[in-house]
Amino acid sequence: MVTGVSGQDGTYLSEYLLQNGYSVVGVDIRKSSVKNVEMVTDIDLSDKDAVFEFVGNNNFGEIYCLAAYHGSSQDKISDDLETFKRSYEINVLHVANLLEAVKKYSANTKIFYAASSQMFGEPDKPMQDEKTALNPNNIYGITKATATKLCDYYRNKHNIFASVGILYAHESPLRTPNFVSKKIVKTAVEIKRKQKDKLVLGSLDSQADWGYAGDYVVAMSKILQHERADDFIISSGKTHTVKDFVRIVFDCLEMDWEQYVEEDKSLFPNSLRFSISGDNKKIKSRTGWHPTVDFKGLVQLLVKAELQEN
């Protein structure tokens, strides 16, 4: 079972699982674009009785909790309370119901929860690992941290196989334009085609640990094949700036980025002033996972896919 199956990660994960002989049941309000996914669009994961019955009747081998609500990228809700309520419902309550359902009715089911590096807030060390303190400074991070602790609770209190993947930025051609990676690539291609004149970004010095979504869903699967449930950083382990990203994009298109890119820090006044990079030694040593697409390869992949779209 994959929640949020129609999203970027859900799409790549369901494709990977199907290729490896799984039957995949997808839960989402939107239909998956992946063939052979059995869709369930009418279950309310906030309804514990419905979740209990669903999990109890299906006896899933694995459940991947990928559905998420991120206030800054969904509907532009400015009210913190409303954002928290929606974030809590999807990022925490859905997971709590699934954990309790597994405890009561399907004890052999393994659960994976997709957490986020945003749980670390503004870390005081440039590289974070699984022991770095959770100190979220936004509602998304707060709710992701809550569900992470909940998985730990069920793992230790009730012996449920509940593992957490702490995901750093991961991109693919399926990203929407509200992500900076897609904005850069899409606008650059439009400039190449004379459809736009310039690309305006909030901060070229902002840093991120970028990886390829197709690699990261493999990590999710490997985490559930590990002998013990645990928390794992899923990252490239390397940091790059937005400027690095821009430079490679425009190089791919044989253009001088400095002629077309403008910086307007007022767009994102709280752009990252600190380094976010994940130490992925644990997942590499415990599961054998490693990224197959490096930073330059990722950017090139995104540009190629954008050129082929139209």
Stockholm file with secondary structure:
# STOCKHOLM 1.0

chainA/1-310         MVTGVSGQDGTYLSEYLLQNGYSVVGVDIRKSSVKNVEMVTDIDLSDKDAVFEFVGNNNFGEIYCLAAYHGSSQDKISDDLETFKRSYEINVLHVANLLEAVKKYSANTKIFYAASSQMFGEPDKPMQDEKTALNPNNIYGITKATATKLCDYYRNKHNIFASVGILYAHESPLRTPNFVSKKIVKTAVEIKRKQKDKLVLGSLDSQADWGYAGDYVVAMSKILQHERADDFIISSGKTHTVKDFVRIVFDCLEMDWEQYVEEDKSLFPNSLRFSISGDNKKIKSRTGWHPTVDFKGLVQLLVKAELQEN
#=GR chainA/1-310 SS CEETTTSHHHHHHHHHHHHTTCCEEEECSSCCSSTTEEEECSCCTTCHHHHHHHHHHHCCSEEEECCCCCTTTSTTCCCHHHHHHHHHIIIIIHHHHHHHHHHHHCTTCEEEEEEEGGGGCSCSSSSBCTTSCCCCCSHHHHHHHHHHHHHHHHHHHSCCCEEEEEECCEECTTCCTTSHHHHHHHHHHHHHTTSCSCEEESCTTCEECCEEHHHHHHHHHHHHHSSSCCEEEESCSCCEEHHHHHHHHHHHTTCCGGGTEEECTTSCTTCCCSCCCBCCHHHHHHHCCCCSSCHHHHHHHHHHHHHHHC
#=GC SS_cons         CEETTTSHHHHHHHHHHHHTTCCEEEECSSCCSSTTEEEECSCCTTCHHHHHHHHHHHCCSEEEECCCCCTTTSTTCCCHHHHHHHHHIIIIIHHHHHHHHHHHHCTTCEEEEEEEGGGGCSCSSSSBCTTSCCCCCSHHHHHHHHHHHHHHHHHHHSCCCEEEEEECCEECTTCCTTSHHHHHHHHHHHHHTTSCSCEEESCTTCEECCEEHHHHHHHHHHHHHSSSCCEEEESCSCCEEHHHHHHHHHHHTTCCGGGTEEECTTSCTTCCCSCCCBCCHHHHHHHCCCCSSCHHHHHHHHHHHHHHHC
//
